[in-house]
């Protein structure tokens, strides 16, 4: 169970960072940080769906489990963006407000992705 959870979280965090690096080829860092909620929303959906797909009946409460995992994804991406920003030194740094938005948006979209998977797999 732990390996499947780590794989899903790695896909969520890795997907967010890959999309961020892709957008950095043609957008400025300020524009990318304004797109981060959309990127996290999409990858939160993928994370929630992937968790339910890999664990199916081994999760007793889909909503709480996927929200916590999605919130963890949002926090991990915030830390990664903060570390990248310190090396780039662009002058535009994500704040605590951004952390709250990342956590809530990623957690909620992860729950929605899990609900989609539950309906698809008839669990």
RAPEQUI-V179647 format. One record per pair of residues at least 24 apart in sequence whose C-alpha atoms are under 10 Angstrom apart, sorted by the first residue. I is the first residue (numbers start at 0). J is the second residue. D is the distance in Angstrom with one decimal. If there is no record, write none. Layout:
# RAPEQUI-V179647
i=I j=J d=D
i=I j=J d=D
This chain:
# RAPEQUI-V179647
i=0 j=50 d=9.9
i=0 j=53 d=8.6
i=0 j=54 d=7.0
i=0 j=57 d=8.1
i=0 j=58 d=9.6
i=1 j=54 d=9.8
i=2 j=53 d=10.0
i=3 j=49 d=8.9
i=3 j=50 d=7.4
i=3 j=51 d=10.0
i=3 j=52 d=9.7
i=3 j=53 d=6.3
i=3 j=54 d=7.3
i=4 j=46 d=9.3
i=4 j=49 d=8.7
i=4 j=50 d=6.4
i=4 j=51 d=9.6
i=4 j=53 d=8.1
i=4 j=54 d=8.2
i=4 j=68 d=8.5
i=5 j=50 d=9.4
i=5 j=68 d=9.7
i=6 j=46 d=9.4
i=6 j=49 d=8.9
i=6 j=50 d=8.9
i=6 j=53 d=9.5
i=7 j=45 d=8.3
i=7 j=46 d=5.7
i=7 j=47 d=8.2
i=7 j=48 d=9.0
i=7 j=49 d=5.9
i=7 j=50 d=6.0
i=7 j=51 d=9.7
i=7 j=52 d=9.8
i=7 j=53 d=8.5
i=7 j=68 d=9.2
i=7 j=72 d=9.9
i=8 j=42 d=9.6
i=8 j=43 d=9.3
i=8 j=45 d=9.6
i=8 j=46 d=6.4
i=8 j=47 d=9.2
i=8 j=49 d=8.9
i=8 j=50 d=8.4
i=8 j=68 d=7.2
i=8 j=69 d=8.0
i=8 j=71 d=8.3
i=8 j=72 d=6.5
i=8 j=75 d=9.6
i=9 j=46 d=8.9
i=9 j=72 d=8.5
i=9 j=75 d=10.0
i=10 j=42 d=8.2
i=10 j=43 d=9.9
i=10 j=45 d=8.2
i=10 j=46 d=7.1
i=10 j=49 d=8.8
i=10 j=72 d=9.7
i=11 j=39 d=8.3
i=11 j=41 d=9.0
i=11 j=42 d=5.2
i=11 j=43 d=6.5
i=11 j=44 d=8.7
i=11 j=45 d=6.7
i=11 j=46 d=5.3
i=11 j=47 d=9.0
i=11 j=49 d=9.1
i=11 j=68 d=9.7
i=11 j=69 d=8.4
i=11 j=72 d=6.7
i=11 j=73 d=9.2
i=11 j=75 d=9.9
i=11 j=76 d=9.2
i=11 j=105 d=9.6
i=11 j=109 d=9.7
i=12 j=39 d=8.6
i=12 j=42 d=7.6
i=12 j=43 d=8.9
i=12 j=46 d=8.8
i=12 j=69 d=9.6
i=12 j=71 d=9.2
i=12 j=72 d=5.8
i=12 j=73 d=7.9
i=12 j=74 d=9.5
i=12 j=75 d=7.0
i=12 j=76 d=6.1
i=12 j=77 d=9.9
i=12 j=79 d=9.2
i=13 j=42 d=9.0
i=13 j=72 d=9.6
i=13 j=76 d=8.7
i=14 j=38 d=8.6
i=14 j=39 d=8.9
i=14 j=41 d=9.2
i=14 j=42 d=6.5
i=14 j=43 d=9.7
i=14 j=45 d=9.2
i=14 j=46 d=9.7
i=14 j=76 d=10.0
i=15 j=39 d=6.2
i=15 j=40 d=9.4
i=15 j=41 d=8.5
i=15 j=42 d=6.3
i=15 j=43 d=9.1
i=15 j=72 d=9.2
i=15 j=73 d=9.4
i=15 j=76 d=7.2
i=16 j=76 d=7.3
i=16 j=79 d=8.1
i=16 j=80 d=8.3
i=18 j=42 d=9.6
i=19 j=80 d=9.1
i=27 j=89 d=9.6
i=28 j=84 d=8.7
i=28 j=87 d=9.4
i=28 j=89 d=7.5
i=28 j=90 d=9.7
i=28 j=91 d=7.8
i=28 j=92 d=9.7
i=29 j=89 d=8.6
i=29 j=90 d=9.4
i=29 j=91 d=6.7
i=29 j=92 d=9.0
i=29 j=93 d=9.8
i=32 j=80 d=8.7
i=32 j=91 d=8.8
i=32 j=92 d=9.0
i=32 j=93 d=7.8
i=32 j=97 d=9.3
i=33 j=93 d=10.0
i=33 j=97 d=9.8
i=35 j=73 d=9.9
i=35 j=76 d=9.3
i=35 j=77 d=9.5
i=35 j=80 d=9.7
i=35 j=97 d=9.4
i=35 j=100 d=9.8
i=35 j=101 d=7.9
i=36 j=73 d=9.3
i=36 j=97 d=8.9
i=36 j=100 d=7.4
i=36 j=101 d=6.3
i=36 j=102 d=9.6
i=36 j=103 d=9.8
i=36 j=104 d=6.9
i=36 j=105 d=8.0
i=37 j=101 d=9.7
i=37 j=104 d=8.8
i=37 j=105 d=9.4
i=38 j=101 d=9.8
i=38 j=105 d=9.2
i=39 j=69 d=9.1
i=39 j=72 d=8.4
i=39 j=73 d=6.9
i=39 j=76 d=8.4
i=39 j=100 d=9.9
i=39 j=101 d=6.9
i=39 j=102 d=9.0
i=39 j=103 d=10.0
i=39 j=104 d=7.1
i=39 j=105 d=5.5
i=39 j=106 d=9.3
i=39 j=108 d=8.3
i=39 j=109 d=9.5
i=40 j=69 d=9.5
i=40 j=73 d=9.4
i=40 j=101 d=8.6
i=40 j=103 d=9.6
i=40 j=104 d=6.0
i=40 j=105 d=5.4
i=40 j=106 d=8.5
i=40 j=107 d=8.2
i=40 j=108 d=5.5
i=40 j=109 d=7.8
i=40 j=111 d=9.9
i=40 j=112 d=9.8
i=41 j=104 d=9.7
i=41 j=105 d=8.3
i=41 j=108 d=7.4
i=41 j=109 d=8.8
i=41 j=112 d=9.2
i=42 j=69 d=9.0
i=42 j=72 d=8.9
i=42 j=73 d=9.6
i=42 j=105 d=7.6
i=42 j=108 d=8.2
i=42 j=109 d=8.0
i=42 j=112 d=9.4
i=43 j=68 d=9.0
i=43 j=69 d=5.8
i=43 j=70 d=8.8
i=43 j=72 d=7.6
i=43 j=73 d=8.3
i=43 j=102 d=9.9
i=43 j=104 d=7.9
i=43 j=105 d=4.9
i=43 j=106 d=6.8
i=43 j=107 d=7.8
i=43 j=108 d=5.1
i=43 j=109 d=4.4
i=43 j=110 d=8.1
i=43 j=111 d=8.6
i=43 j=112 d=7.2
i=43 j=113 d=9.5
i=44 j=69 d=8.7
i=44 j=105 d=7.9
i=44 j=106 d=9.0
i=44 j=107 d=8.6
i=44 j=108 d=5.1
i=44 j=109 d=4.7
i=44 j=110 d=7.5
i=44 j=111 d=6.5
i=44 j=112 d=4.2
i=44 j=113 d=7.4
i=44 j=114 d=9.6
i=44 j=115 d=8.9
i=44 j=116 d=9.8
i=45 j=69 d=9.8
i=45 j=108 d=8.7
i=45 j=109 d=7.2
i=45 j=111 d=9.7
i=45 j=112 d=6.4
i=45 j=113 d=8.7
i=45 j=116 d=9.9
i=46 j=72 d=8.6
i=46 j=105 d=9.1
i=46 j=106 d=9.6
i=46 j=108 d=8.8
i=46 j=109 d=6.0
i=46 j=110 d=9.1
i=46 j=112 d=7.3
i=46 j=113 d=8.1
i=47 j=105 d=9.5
i=47 j=106 d=8.8
i=47 j=107 d=9.5
i=47 j=108 d=7.6
i=47 j=109 d=4.2
i=47 j=110 d=6.0
i=47 j=111 d=7.2
i=47 j=112 d=4.7
i=47 j=113 d=4.4
i=47 j=114 d=8.1
i=47 j=115 d=8.7
i=47 j=116 d=7.9
i=48 j=108 d=9.9
i=48 j=109 d=7.4
i=48 j=110 d=8.5
i=48 j=111 d=8.3
i=48 j=112 d=4.7
i=48 j=113 d=4.7
i=48 j=114 d=7.8
i=48 j=115 d=6.9
i=48 j=116 d=5.3
i=48 j=117 d=8.3
i=48 j=119 d=9.8
i=49 j=109 d=9.5
i=49 j=112 d=8.3
i=49 j=113 d=7.9
i=49 j=116 d=8.1
i=50 j=109 d=9.2
i=50 j=112 d=9.1
i=50 j=113 d=7.3
i=50 j=116 d=8.9
i=51 j=112 d=8.7
i=51 j=113 d=5.9
i=51 j=114 d=8.7
i=51 j=115 d=9.3
i=51 j=116 d=6.2
i=51 j=117 d=7.0
i=51 j=120 d=9.0
i=51 j=122 d=9.4
i=52 j=113 d=8.5
i=52 j=116 d=6.7
i=52 j=117 d=8.4
i=52 j=119 d=9.6
i=52 j=120 d=8.0
i=55 j=116 d=9.0
i=55 j=117 d=8.1
i=55 j=120 d=8.3
i=55 j=121 d=9.9
i=55 j=122 d=7.4
i=56 j=117 d=9.8
i=56 j=122 d=7.3
i=61 j=109 d=9.9
i=61 j=110 d=7.5
i=61 j=113 d=6.8
i=61 j=114 d=7.9
i=61 j=117 d=8.6
i=62 j=106 d=9.5
i=62 j=107 d=9.1
i=62 j=109 d=8.6
i=62 j=110 d=5.5
i=62 j=111 d=8.6
i=62 j=112 d=10.0
i=62 j=113 d=7.4
i=62 j=114 d=7.9
i=63 j=106 d=9.3
i=63 j=110 d=7.9
i=64 j=106 d=9.7
i=64 j=109 d=9.5
i=64 j=110 d=8.5
i=64 j=113 d=9.6
i=65 j=105 d=9.8
i=65 j=106 d=7.1
i=65 j=107 d=8.7
i=65 j=108 d=9.2
i=65 j=109 d=5.8
i=65 j=110 d=5.5
i=65 j=111 d=9.0
i=65 j=112 d=8.7
i=65 j=113 d=6.8
i=65 j=114 d=9.6
i=66 j=102 d=9.1
i=66 j=103 d=8.6
i=66 j=104 d=9.7
i=66 j=105 d=7.9
i=66 j=106 d=4.3
i=66 j=107 d=6.3
i=66 j=108 d=8.2
i=66 j=109 d=6.0
i=66 j=110 d=5.5
i=66 j=111 d=9.2
i=66 j=113 d=9.2
i=67 j=102 d=9.1
i=67 j=103 d=9.9
i=67 j=105 d=9.5
i=67 j=106 d=6.5
i=67 j=107 d=9.5
i=67 j=109 d=8.9
i=67 j=110 d=9.2
i=68 j=102 d=9.8
i=68 j=105 d=8.8
i=68 j=106 d=7.1
i=68 j=109 d=7.8
i=68 j=110 d=9.4
i=69 j=101 d=9.4
i=69 j=102 d=7.2
i=69 j=103 d=8.3
i=69 j=104 d=8.4
i=69 j=105 d=5.0
i=69 j=106 d=4.1
i=69 j=107 d=7.4
i=69 j=108 d=7.6
i=69 j=109 d=5.3
i=69 j=110 d=7.8
i=70 j=98 d=9.9
i=70 j=99 d=9.3
i=70 j=100 d=9.9
i=70 j=101 d=7.7
i=70 j=102 d=4.5
i=70 j=103 d=6.5
i=70 j=104 d=8.0
i=70 j=105 d=5.8
i=70 j=106 d=4.6
i=70 j=107 d=8.3
i=70 j=108 d=9.7
i=70 j=109 d=8.4
i=71 j=101 d=9.6
i=71 j=102 d=7.1
i=71 j=105 d=8.4
i=71 j=106 d=8.0
i=72 j=101 d=8.6
i=72 j=102 d=7.5
i=72 j=105 d=6.9
i=72 j=106 d=8.0
i=72 j=109 d=9.5
i=73 j=97 d=9.8
i=73 j=98 d=7.5
i=73 j=99 d=8.7
i=73 j=100 d=8.5
i=73 j=101 d=4.9
i=73 j=102 d=4.5
i=73 j=103 d=7.8
i=73 j=104 d=7.8
i=73 j=105 d=5.5
i=73 j=106 d=7.5
i=74 j=98 d=6.6
i=74 j=99 d=8.5
i=74 j=100 d=9.8
i=74 j=101 d=6.9
i=74 j=102 d=5.9
i=74 j=103 d=9.7
i=74 j=105 d=9.0
i=75 j=101 d=9.5
i=75 j=102 d=9.2
i=76 j=101 d=8.1
i=76 j=102 d=9.3
i=76 j=105 d=10.0
i=77 j=101 d=7.2
i=77 j=102 d=8.7
